Amino acid sequence: MSEVSNGHRAHPRMGFRVGRVLAVGAAGVLIAAVMASTAFGASTLGGAAAQSGRYFGTAINSGKLGDSQYTTIAAREFNMATPENEMKPDATEPTRGTFTFSAGDTVYNWATSHGMKVRGHTLVWHSQIPSWMTSLSGSAATLAGMQEHINGVMAHYKGELPYWDVVNEAFNEDGTRRADVWQNNIGNSYIEQAFQTARAADGAAKLCYNDYNIENWSYAKTQGVYNMVKDFKSRGIPIDCVGFQTHMTGGSSLPASFQTTLSNFAALGVDVALTETDVTNADVTQYTNLTKACLAVSRCVGITVWGVRDSDSWRSGESPLLFDGSGNPKAAYTAVLNALNGSPVQTPTPSGQTPTPPATATPPQTASPTPPQTASPTPPSTITP
């Protein structure tokens, strides 16, 4: 997945959210073809999901917003946007105390001008962090650096983002904590301290933990995350949601227990969401089953696919998304749309195998971001870089 370009200027944020923009021209043929098979329901993914109070989103890369095919599909189909890289630590605070928001604001302003909401991703992570973070030492100094980063970024977007991935990928496959600068220097308390800091920074945003390979209920990593969330809820630590990345790529497949997993987490009193979905060869069965699993759990608030077209995917060689590289909807698109619309779709029993962990399941950046102009961490009246 390519890194963002920070050369684009953000559009002025509109005071009110505007209606969805309908695609015209050549894309009209695509819409007509889809509507022919879904005349009984909504004709777009976002519209179909909204019928049950959910969202259907995509990852948005600011560097692709000059591509008219990309923006036409994204604006028409989705009602939630997640910045691919633009709000990650190395993009927002490349130098300690110097916050850079122009790339994030570009995504935010484009998305909200097309009627979408924006999910913040991500504040605390072991990857894509600047060198000043990796160089932190000592518990107190590391905690201060983490809290300053959370406060600075969340202040800029305060009241604007409904969800924040506060901590990302903090667990190993065996259910133990990942050894990184935060865990090594602060210890087990760093995750709850991150959530407490985030709640104080923006009381309106829902605060999420996000991870991959936690779809199978019996898997050790899933149990490790579940026990953490259960502990947090019992002690009043502010956690509102859990994101399941659902990267069914790199040898993974959707487990039969996925709906059970979603239900069990939801029973703890948190929302659940599918946050970075992609499936090898856009397998129709797996896309259908993961969509139906979300629809079957009342607290599953939405699904986000990790990219618009196959050519935009971090794993483009696996053709894992709902639109091909030419922008055409695939069979999986129609299956997902039908599932969201509640139509009868044949649903074979999924394999139920424990996913084989890929080397890294979150899309890495492929180039270092070019820091945009320095911006104050204090939120402006409109979000502009």
C-alpha positions in Angstrom: 0.0 0.0 0.0 1.5 3.3 -1.0 1.9 6.1 1.5 0.0 9.3 1.3 1.0 12.4 -0.6 0.8 15.5 1.5 0.8 17.9 -1.4 -3.0 18.2 -1.7 -4.8 21.1 0.0 -7.7 20.2 2.2 -11.1 21.4 1.1 -12.8 23.8 3.6 -14.9 21.7 6.0 -18.6 22.2 5.3 -20.7 23.3 8.3 -23.3 20.7 7.6 -23.0 17.3 6.1 -24.2 17.1 2.6 -26.2 14.4 0.8 -24.5 11.5 -1.0 -23.2 12.4 -4.4 -24.6 10.2 -7.2 -22.1 9.1 -9.8 -22.8 10.1 -13.4 -21.5 9.4 -16.8 -19.8 6.1 -17.4 -20.4 5.0 -13.8 -24.1 5.2 -14.4 -23.9 2.0 -16.4 -22.4 0.3 -13.4 -25.1 1.6 -11.2 -27.8 0.4 -13.5 -26.3 -3.1 -13.7 -26.2 -3.4 -9.9 -29.7 -2.0 -9.5 -31.1 -4.6 -11.9 -30.1 -7.3 -9.4 -31.0 -5.4 -6.3 -34.2 -3.6 -7.2 -35.8 -4.7 -4.0 -33.3 -2.7 -1.8 -30.7 0.0 -1.6 -28.3 0.1 -4.6 -25.1 1.0 -2.8 -23.2 -0.6 0.1 -23.5 2.4 2.4 -27.2 2.8 1.6 -27.9 -0.9 2.2 -26.0 -0.9 5.5 -27.8 2.2 6.7 -31.2 0.4 6.4 -30.2 -1.4 9.6 -28.5 1.5 11.2 -25.0 0.4 10.2 -22.3 1.8 8.0 -20.2 0.3 5.2 -16.9 2.0 4.8 -13.6 2.0 3.1 -10.0 3.0 3.7 -9.2 6.3 1.9 -5.8 7.3 0.7 -5.3 11.0 0.3 -2.9 10.4 -2.6 -5.6 8.9 -4.7 -8.2 11.6 -4.3 -7.1 13.0 -7.7 -8.3 9.8 -9.4 -11.8 10.4 -10.6 -12.7 6.7 -10.8 -11.5 6.1 -7.3 -13.5 9.1 -5.9 -16.6 8.3 -7.9 -16.8 4.8 -6.5 -15.9 5.8 -3.0 -18.4 8.7 -2.8 -21.2 6.6 -4.2 -20.7 3.4 -2.3 -19.5 4.2 1.2 -20.7 6.2 4.2 -17.6 5.8 6.5 -14.0 6.5 5.7 -10.8 5.4 7.5 -7.6 7.2 6.6 -5.1 4.6 5.4 -2.0 6.2 6.9 -2.8 9.9 7.4 -3.7 9.7 11.1 -1.0 7.2 12.2 1.7 8.5 14.6 4.5 9.0 12.0 2.1 11.1 9.9 0.7 13.3 12.7 3.7 13.9 15.0 6.9 13.2 13.0 8.8 15.4 15.4 7.9 15.5 19.1 5.7 18.4 19.8 5.2 19.3 16.1 1.8 18.1 14.9 1.1 17.8 11.2 -2.6 17.3 10.1 -2.8 18.4 6.5 -3.0 14.8 5.1 -5.5 13.8 7.7 -7.5 16.9 7.1 -7.5 16.2 3.4 -9.2 12.8 3.9 -11.5 14.2 6.6 -12.7 17.1 4.4 -13.2 15.1 1.3 -15.1 12.4 3.2 -17.4 14.7 5.1 -18.1 16.8 2.0 -19.5 13.6 0.5 -21.7 12.7 3.5 -19.3 10.3 5.2 -18.2 10.0 8.7 -14.5 9.4 9.5 -13.0 6.8 11.8 -9.7 7.8 13.5 -6.9 5.3 13.0 -4.7 5.0 15.0 -3.2 6.6 18.1 -0.9 4.0 19.8 0.8 1.3 17.7 4.1 -0.6 17.5 4.4 0.2 13.8 4.6 3.4 11.7 5.8 5.4 14.7 8.4 8.1 14.4 12.0 7.7 15.6 11.4 9.9 18.6 8.9 7.5 19.9 11.1 4.4 19.4 13.9 6.3 21.2 11.8 6.9 24.4 13.2 5.3 27.5 12.0 5.0 31.1 8.4 4.5 32.2 7.6 8.2 33.0 9.1 9.6 29.9 7.4 7.0 27.6 4.1 7.5 29.2 4.4 11.3 28.9 5.2 10.9 25.2 2.3 8.7 24.6 -0.2 10.9 26.4 1.1 14.1 24.7 0.6 12.4 21.3 -3.0 11.3 22.2 -3.9 14.7 23.5 -2.4 16.6 20.6 -4.1 14.5 17.9 -7.4 14.1 19.6 -7.6 17.8 20.4 -7.3 18.7 16.7 -10.3 16.4 15.8 -12.2 16.8 19.0 -16.0 16.2 18.5 -15.5 15.4 14.8 -14.8 11.6 14.7 -17.3 9.1 16.0 -14.7 6.4 16.6 -11.0 6.3 17.4 -8.7 3.2 17.3 -6.9 4.1 20.4 -4.6 1.1 20.6 -3.8 -1.1 17.6 -2.3 -4.7 17.6 -1.0 -5.0 21.2 -1.2 -8.8 21.4 0.9 -11.7 20.2 -0.6 -14.8 18.6 -0.4 -16.7 21.9 -2.5 -14.1 23.7 0.4 -12.4 25.5 1.3 -8.7 25.2 3.4 -7.7 22.3 6.9 -6.4 23.2 7.2 -2.9 21.9 8.3 0.5 23.3 5.0 1.0 25.1 4.9 -2.5 26.7 8.6 -2.6 27.4 8.9 0.8 29.0 5.5 1.4 30.7 4.3 -2.2 31.3 0.8 -3.7 31.2 -0.9 -0.5 32.3 -0.1 1.4 29.1 -3.3 0.3 27.3 -5.7 1.3 30.0 -3.7 4.6 30.5 -4.1 5.2 26.7 -7.8 4.8 26.9 -8.1 7.0 30.0 -6.1 9.7 28.3 -8.3 9.4 25.2 -11.5 9.7 27.2 -10.3 12.8 28.9 -9.3 14.3 25.5 -12.6 13.7 23.7 -15.5 12.5 25.7 -17.8 12.2 22.7 -15.7 9.7 20.6 -16.1 6.0 21.0 -12.8 4.5 22.0 -11.8 1.2 20.3 -9.2 -1.5 20.5 -8.3 -2.9 17.0 -6.5 -6.1 16.1 -6.1 -8.9 13.5 -6.4 -12.7 13.9 -9.0 -12.3 16.7 -12.0 -13.7 14.7 -11.8 -17.3 15.9 -13.4 -17.7 19.3 -11.1 -20.5 20.5 -7.9 -18.8 19.3 -5.4 -17.8 22.1 -5.1 -14.3 20.8 -8.8 -13.8 20.7 -9.1 -14.9 24.3 -6.3 -12.6 25.4 -8.0 -9.6 23.9 -11.4 -10.7 25.3 -10.0 -11.1 28.8 -8.5 -7.6 28.6 -11.8 -6.1 27.5 -13.7 -8.0 30.2 -11.2 -6.7 32.8 -11.5 -3.2 31.6 -15.3 -3.2 31.7 -15.2 -4.7 35.2 -12.9 -1.9 36.4 -14.5 1.0 34.6 -11.7 1.6 32.1 -13.3 3.5 29.2 -13.4 1.2 26.3 -16.4 1.3 23.9 -15.6 -0.9 21.0 -13.5 -3.6 19.5 -12.3 -3.7 15.9 -11.9 -7.0 14.1 -9.6 -6.3 11.1 -10.9 -9.4 9.2 -7.9 -9.6 6.9 -8.9 -12.9 5.3 -5.8 -12.8 3.2 -2.3 -14.3 3.3 -3.6 -17.8 4.1 -6.3 -16.9 6.5 -10.0 -17.9 6.2 -13.1 -16.8 8.0 -13.7 -19.2 11.0 -17.1 -20.7 11.6 -17.1 -19.2 15.1 -16.8 -15.6 14.0 -20.4 -14.7 14.8 -20.0 -16.3 18.2 -16.9 -14.2 18.7 -18.7 -11.0 17.8 -21.6 -11.9 20.1 -19.4 -12.7 23.0 -17.5 -9.4 22.8 -20.7 -7.5 22.4 -22.1 -9.2 25.5 -19.3 -7.4 27.5 -21.0 -4.1 26.6 -18.9 -2.9 23.7 -19.7 -2.2 20.1 -17.9 -4.4 17.5 -17.0 -3.7 13.9 -15.2 -5.2 11.0 -12.5 -2.6 10.4 -10.0 -3.6 7.6 -11.8 -6.3 5.6 -10.3 -8.0 2.6 -10.6 -11.6 1.4 -8.3 -13.5 -1.0 -9.8 -13.5 -4.5 -12.8 -11.8 -3.0 -14.3 -15.2 -2.2 -18.1 -14.8 -2.3 -18.8 -17.3 0.5 -16.4 -15.6 2.9 -17.6 -12.1 2.1 -21.3 -13.2 2.5 -20.6 -14.9 5.8 -18.7 -12.1 7.4 -21.4 -9.6 6.3 -24.2 -11.9 7.7 -22.2 -12.4 11.0 -22.2 -8.6 11.5 -25.9 -8.3 10.6 -26.7 -11.0 13.2 -25.1 -9.1 16.1 -27.0 -6.0 17.1 -23.9 -4.2 18.4 -22.0 -4.8 15.2 -22.0 -1.2 14.0 -20.5 -1.6 10.5 -18.0 -3.0 8.1 -15.0 -1.3 6.4 -13.1 -2.8 3.5 -9.4 -2.0 3.3 -9.4 -0.1 -0.1 -11.7 0.7 -3.0 -10.4 -1.3 -5.9 -8.1 -4.3 -6.1 -5.4 -2.0 -7.5 -5.6 0.1 -4.3 -5.1 -2.9 -2.0 -2.0 -3.5 0.1 -2.4 -7.1 -1.2 -3.3 -6.3 -4.8 -1.9 -9.6 -6.0 -4.7 -11.4 -4.1 -7.5 -9.4 -5.7 -9.2 -9.1 -2.3 -11.6 -6.2 -2.7 -15.2 -5.7 -4.0 -14.2 -3.8 -7.1 -11.6 -4.9 -9.6 -8.7 -2.8 -10.8 -10.9 -1.2 -13.5 -13.5 -0.2 -11.0 -16.0 -2.9 -11.9 -18.1 -4.5 -9.1 -17.3 -8.2 -8.6 -19.5 -11.1 -7.7 -18.6 -10.5 -4.0 -20.0 -7.0 -4.3 -23.4 -8.2 -5.4 -23.3 -10.9 -2.6 -22.5 -8.4 0.1 -25.1 -5.9 -1.2 -27.8 -8.7 -1.3 -26.9 -9.7 2.2 -27.2 -6.1 3.5 -30.5 -5.8 1.7 -31.7 -9.0 3.4 -32.1 -11.1 0.2 -31.8 -14.9 0.3 -28.3 -15.8 -0.5 -27.0 -19.4 -0.4 -24.5 -19.6 2.5 -22.2 -22.6 2.6 -20.8 -23.5 6.0 -17.4 -21.8 6.4 -14.3 -23.8 7.0 -13.9 -22.9 10.6 -10.1 -23.3 10.5 -7.9 -21.2 12.8 -6.4 -18.5 10.6 -2.8 -18.8 9.7 -1.2 -15.6 10.9 0.4 -13.6 8.2 3.8 -12.0 8.8 2.0 -8.7 9.5 -1.7 -8.3 9.1 -2.1 -4.5 9.1 -1.2 -2.8 5.9 2.3 -1.3 6.2 3.3 1.9 4.5 5.6 1.6 1.6 7.1 5.0 1.7 7.9 7.5 4.5 5.5 10.3 4.7 6.6 13.8 3.8 5.7 16.0 6.8 3.2 18.7 5.8 3.3 22.1 7.3 3.2 22.3 11.1 -0.2 22.8 12.6 -1.3 23.5 16.1 -2.8 20.6 18.1 -5.6 23.0 19.2 -8.7 22.2 17.2 -9.6 25.0 14.8 -13.2 26.1 14.1 -13.0 24.3 10.8 -10.6 21.4 10.0 -8.0 22.8 7.8 -4.3 22.0 7.8 
